[in-house]
Amino acid sequence: MAQEKYHVNNPVVAFLIRRFFDRIAAMLGAVGPHSVLDAGCGEGELLRRGVLGSVHTVSLDRSLDGLTEIRTHTPACRPVCGSVLQLPFARASFDAVVCLEVLEHLADPAAAVQELLRVARLAVVLSVPYEPYFRLGNLLRGKYLDRLGNHPEHIQHWNLRRFRNLLSPTVCEVEVVEAFPWIVACVRPKGKR
């Protein structure tokens, strides 16, 4: 399971993960979507935790293994294999799009944000690791010591200013909150308030 990090016995880590998903749920609650695209869904942690409630959800990921895992715990979900850089959906197909812990893996995260905004009617909720704290957390847990805590697949590194700067030119409203050791943002497509 690639998302085993969400299922830990350490009470401090478990608290931080719960708070992260609570912040995501609060942002989505403020949007009030009837349909959601979970872009880069992995094994469907949002669905597993009930963050999306009974909202019509489409789960998109490049990994067929991840999409198969979703089917084991959420048989009614609609899995789609695809990339956040080229979404197989029409403009404004979903009320909200959620994209968690994906942008740090992409060479062109701005292109992904544009594509996510294209298919969202009301809002896009995004998260990225908050650096350098995410790396420090990895070091404290004894992870990726030879890389100074940097996950081997992370090619982008975000702090509050850099993340806001990525998002600000593309939208008219950006709400950024800290969910240590992550940053969470809710962005609204131009013309949607």
N, C-alpha and C positions, 0 to 999 in steps of 0.2 A: 504494500500500500504506500504510494508516494506521499500521501498526506498524513502519515503516521504522526507528524509533528503536532497535529490537532488533538491527538489522543494520548495524553501523557499523565503520569501519576504525580509529577511534581506540582504541589498546590499553587506555587507562585506562577509557574508557566500556565497552568490551567486557568488561573484567575485572569491573566493577561489575554489569553485566547478567548475566554468568555466575554471580557470587556470589548475586545475587537469585534466580535460578532454582534454584541449589543449595540455598538456604534453603527454598524452596517444596518441593523434592523431599524434603528431610530431614523437614519437618513431615508431609508426606503419608506418607513411609515409616514414621514413628512411629505413624500411624493405621492403616496397613495396609488400605486400602479395596479392595473388589472392584468397586465401582461409584463413578463420580465424575460430578458435574455441573460443567462448566466454564461458570459463569454470567458472561455478559459477555465471551465468549471472543475477541472481535475476529476476527482471521484465524487463530486457533488456534495461537498461539505455544507453548503448553504441549505440544500434540501434535507440532508441528514439531520441538521440541527433545527429544522423547522423555521428558519429565518424568513423564508418566503411565504410561509403560511399556505393558504389555498390559492394563491395567485397562479394563474396559468404561466408555466415556466418552460422555456426551451433551454436545454443544456448543451452548450457548444464546447468542444475541445478537439485538439489535434490527435489525442491519444484514444485509440479504440479500446484499449484496456481500461482507461478511466471511465469511458462511457459504458462499458460492460459492467463495471463496478457499480455505477449509479443504478443500473437496472436491478441489482440485487437488493438494494434497500429502498428504491423508489420506482416500482414497476410502471407506474402511470406516467413517468416523465417522458419528454420527447427529446431524445439525444440526437445531436447533429454533429457529424465530424467536419471540422473546418478550422480556418485560421481567423484570428481577430484582425489580420491585415487585409482580408478579403472575405467579408461576411456574405454568406449566401442568402441574404434577405433584402427586400425592397426598403426604400427610404421610409423612415418612421414606422417600422413594423412592430415596435414594442413601446409600451409606455415608459419602461425603464430598462436600462442595461446595467448589469453588474459585472465588473472586471477586477478581480482580486488577485494580487500577487502575480501579475503577468508582465507589466511594462518593464520591469527590471531585467527581463529575459530577452528583450527586443532591441535590435540595432536601430530601429526607427520608431520609437514610442509615439512620436507626434502623429505619424501616419495611422497608427492604431487608434489613437484618440479621435482623429477625424472620422475614421470608419465606424467607431462605436457611436459617435454623435449622429452619424448619418442614419443609423437604424433606430435611434431613440426619439420618441415624441416629446417626453417630458424631462428626463434626466439620465445621467450616467453616474454611477457610483463606482469609484476606483479606489484601490489601495496599493501601496508600495511599502517595502521595508524602510523604516526611518533610520538612516545612517548618520553617524557611525554606531548607533545604539544596537541595531540588529546584529551587526558583526560582533560587537562586544558580548551580546547575549550568546551568540554561537560559541565564542571563546570560553565563556563561563561554563557552558554546557559541554565543553571539550570537543566541539564540532569544527571541522575544517581548520585545524591548528596550523597546518602547513600553508594555508592561504590567509592567515591572520583573521579567521572567522568569516571570510567571504565565501558564500555559496559558489560552487564551481560554475553554475549556470547564470549567475548574476553578472550582467555586463553593463548595467546602469546602476547608479547609486544616487539616492534621493535624500534631500533634507527638505524642510518646509518651504524655503525660498525657491529652490530649484524645481520642486514639484508644482508650486503655484505658478512659476514662470512658464512651465510647460503648458499648463492648462489655460492661463489667462487670455492669450491671444485668440483662442478658439471659441470662447463662450462669453455670454454676457453676465453670468453669475457663477462664482466659484466659492464654495464653502469648504474649507479645509480644517480638519480637526486632527488632533493627535490621538492615537490609540496605541500608545507606546507598547511595543517597539515598531508600530506601523504608523503610516499616515493614511488617512481616509479623506476622500474628497467627493463632494456631490457637485456636479456641473450641469448646467442647463444649456441646451442648444440655443443659439441666437434666436431671439423672438419668442422664447418660452420662459415666462416668469410665473 
